[in-house]
Amino acid sequence: FSPHKKVSALLQLQADRYEHNLTTYFNNTAAQGINFSRQLSAEIEKTLSSKKATFADVSDSQELITALEENTYSLLYNTLQIADCSGAFIILDATVNTKLSGARNSRAGTYLKFANVNTTRPTSGIILWARGVHDIGHANNLVFHNKWQLEFDVSRIPFYDFVLKNASKELVECYYYSPAFPFHGTWEEIMILCVPIVGKQGQVYGICGIEINSIYFKLLHAAAGADFDRVVGLVAQKKGDAILLDTGLEFGTKDGYFAGLAKGSLNRSPMQGLWHYHVASSSGGSPKEFVGLDKTLSLSPLSNKEVGSSWVAVCMIPKEDYD
């Protein structure tokens, strides 16, 4: 009659569920992103051919940029509707004016986001136009995001050059899941799937992808019928024995429990076949203690190339509940 063995078995079962569900979700999302990229590549080449232009002509051409954004809009919109996500985007490796200051980091493209995510399947949700040519947003009756910009500032996307550098026609080998980071100027924490857009001849046109914000992730993966009243799920990067909370997204239960781990690291030590976790918060305060398990996830080929880090799925309960 060992309470520890019983709790260990239940935690193992819940951790297995998390690992399976998260692996399935990230794999399905990657498949949708790869399909999106292939469709975009075909549409970009079709548009350029109709204009008797090459991709080298796109920078400094408002006409070509507008045509490319208009002709790929339906693909962007369909991806937003089909994928389990909070947003979708296209970034073309071109800019409308190479002579402007900051042009080196400015890239044309389009970005759609759901506003006020409060369900995983919005039937009449407001769609925001966050990036792209102004007239296209108006023509499609979109609400403009309060941080709308004509182009992307890729200096705020530290992995942009990394994805382009590793691009190839074999998209299953070069897609990338980013660590979580703030959507500039807002409260949102987002994680994004990035897939390079590669032409028939191997030319790289840019990247496209799918956004998963922290609220959407919390709603999508909240555990139902869990064996514990308070259980925490987390996907994040791990370095050494520290799990980096800043890099990941958290979820709780459908009954409303959510730990709110915020920033800092989750440090761990062995505990009779389980792990004892404590939160070392960057903002100070008393560490929060948990007991649970973590399992390694293989999110994407390029994510696996990042030296010294790996992705994990964590399942844990507050230590006071374990006690």
N, C-alpha and C positions, 0 to 999 in steps of 0.2 A: 504494500500500500504506500506508494511513493508519490506524493504530490508533485515533486519535481519531474518525475518521468511522465506523468499525465500532462503537465503543462508543456514539457518539451515536445511530446507527440503532437499536441494541438498546434503548437507554434510551427512545427515542421510541416504539418498539413497546410496551414495558412500560408507559410512561406512558399510552398510548392505551387499553391494556387496563384500567388502573386507573380512568381517567376513565369508560369505558363501564360497568364493573362497579359502580362507586360510584353513578353517576347512576341506573342501573337499580335498585339496591338502595334508594336514598333515595326514588325515585319510587314504587316498589312499596309501601314502608312507608307513605308518605303516603297512597296510595290505600286501604290497609287502615285507617289512622287516620281518614280521612274517612268511610268506611263505618261504622266503629265509632261515630263521632259521630252519624251519622244514625239509627242503630239506637237509640242512647241517648236521643236527643231524642224519638223516638216512644214509647219505654218510659216515660220521665219523664212525658210528657203523659197517657199511658194510666193510669199510677198515680195521678196527681193527680186525673184525672177520676173514677176509681173511689172516691177519698176525698172527692170534692166539695170540693176545695181548689185553690188557685192556688199558684204558686211563691213568692209573697210570704208564704205561710203556713208555709213550710218552716223558716226560722230559728226557733229556740226550740221546735221541735216534735220531740221524740225519736221519736214515733210515725211522722211523715212521713219523717224522715231514715232510720229503720230500714227502712221500706217501700221507699223509693227504692233503698237500698243492696242490699236483698234481691232486688228485682225486676230490678236491672241486673247482678247477680253473674254470671249465665250468659254475658252478653255480654262481660264483663271476662275471664272464664275462657277463652272461645272465642278472643278476640283474642290472649291469651297463647299459646295452643296453635297458632294459625294463622300469626301474624306471625313473622318472623325477628328475635327480640328477647329480652331478658333480663327484661323486666317490662312491666306495663301498669297504667294507673291512671285513676281518675275523680275529679275535684274538683268538687263542687257549690258554687256561690257562695252558701253559707249556712252557719250554724254552730248548734250545739245550744244554746248559751247566750250571748246577746248581752251579758249583764251581767257576764260574767267578764272579768278583766283579760287583755288579749291577744286578746280576741274579734275585734278588727279584722283580725288576721292569721290567725285560725283558721278553717279551712274543712273541712266534712264531705266525706267521700269514701272511696274504697277503692283499695287498691294491692296487686297480686300481683307477686311476684318469684320467679324460679328461684334456688334455693340452690346454691352451689358449682358454678357453670357450668364444665363441662369438655368440653362437646360442643355443637355448634350445633343438634342435634336430640335433646334428652333425651326418652327414651321413658318413663322412670319417675322423673323428677327430683322432688326435694322442692320443693313450692311453699310460699312464705312469705306470711303475711298481715302486711303492713307498716303498713297504715292501714285503719281501718274499725271498725264496731261489733263488739265482742268476740264476741257470740253468733253472728254470721254466720260468723266464722272457725272457731269451734268446730263449728257445724252442718255445715260443709263439710270437717271433719277436716283443717284446715290447720295447719301449724306456724307459730307466731307468731315473727315477726322479733324479734331481741333489741332492736331500736329501735322496736318497735311503738308507735304512738300512735293515739288515737281519731280525731284530725283532723290535717290538714296545717297546717304553719306556712308560710304563703305568703310570709312575709318572707324565707324562704330560697330562694324562687323569684323572682328579681328581674325576670323577664320575664312574670310572671303578669298583672299589670295591663296590660302592653303588649298581650298577646294578647287580653284581654277588650275593651280599648278599640278594637281593630281588627277585632272580630268582625262577621261578616255572614252572611247565609244562603248566600252564595256561598263555600262552604268551600274551594274550590280556590284562592281568592284570599287566604285568611287563616290558613293553617296555618303553623307555625313550627318550625324546628329550632334547638335551643338550643346554645350553646357547651358544651363539657364542663365539669362542675363536680362537687365531691364530694358523695356521698350522706351527709347529715349523720351524724356519729358513727361512720363506717366508713372502710375503706380504699378503697372503690369510687369510681371516676371514672365518671360517666354522662353521656350525651348524650340528650336526650329530644325526641321529636316532640310538639308540642302542637297540638290542634285544638279550637276553641271548640265548645260544644254549644249549638246555636241552635234555638229552637222555630219552629213554623209561622208565627207572627206576628212573628218576629224577636226574641223575648225570649231573652236569653243566660242559660243555666242554669249555666254553668261551663266547664271545659275537660276534655278527656280526652287520653290519649296513650299513647305507646309508649316504653319505656326501652331504651337500648342501652348496656350497660356495656363498659368497656375490654377486659375479658377476652373477652367474647362477640364483640366487634368483631374482636379479634386472631385468634380462631379462625375466624370466618366469612370473613375476607378474606385469610388467609395465602396467599401466592402459591405455586402448584404449577408445577413445570417451568419455573422462571424461567431466564433466560439468565445470571444471576449467582448465585454462591453466597450472597452477602450483598446483599440488596436491601431497602430500607425504603419502606413505603407510609405515607402520612399524609393525613388530611383535617383541615383546620384553617382558622382565620380568618387573613387577611393584612391588615396595615395598612402602607401604604407598601411598602418592600422587606423588611419583617420578617414572618415567619410565626410566629404566636403559639402555641407548643406547648401552653400551658395550656388553650387553647380546643378542642383537637382530640383525635382518637384515632389510634393508630398500629397498624400491623401489619407482619409480616415474611414469613417463608417457612414452608411446611409442613415443611421439614427442620429447623426449630427456631430459625433465626436471628431475633433481635429486638433492635433497637438500644437500646430503653429510653431514649428521649430526655428523659423527665421534664419538668421545668419550664423556663421561660425563653423565649427566642426563637430562631428560625432565621433568621439574616441571610444575605443573598445578594448576589453580585456576578457580572457577566457572565463567561463563559468559553467563547469560541469556539462560540457557539450553544447552550451548556448554561449551567447556573448552578453557581457554586461556593458551597456553603452552609457556614456554620459556626455551631455552637450556642453562643450566649451564655447560659450557665446562670445562673439566679438564685442558685444555691447555690455559685457559684464553681467553681474547678477549671479544667483545660485545656479549651478549646473542642474539640468534635469536628467534623471536617471531612468534607463529603460533596460528591459531584458528581451532578447530575441535572437534572430538569425539573419544572415545576409547571404545572397547567392549572386555569383558573377553573371552578368548579362553581356552578350555580344551584340551591341546595338548596330554597328556599321563598320565596314572595312576601314574607312579613314579614322574613325574613332579609335580603332585598335592600334593605329600607328602612333597615337600620342604617347610619348615616352613617359613612363613612370606612373601612369594612371590606368584605371580600369573602371567599368561601370558595374554597379551592384543594385540589386533589388533587396530592400531591407523590410523585414516584418518584425515588429516589436510591440511590447506592451509596457506601460509605466511600471517601474520596479515596485512601487507600493502595491499595485494590483498583483504582481507576482508574489510578493511577500504575504 
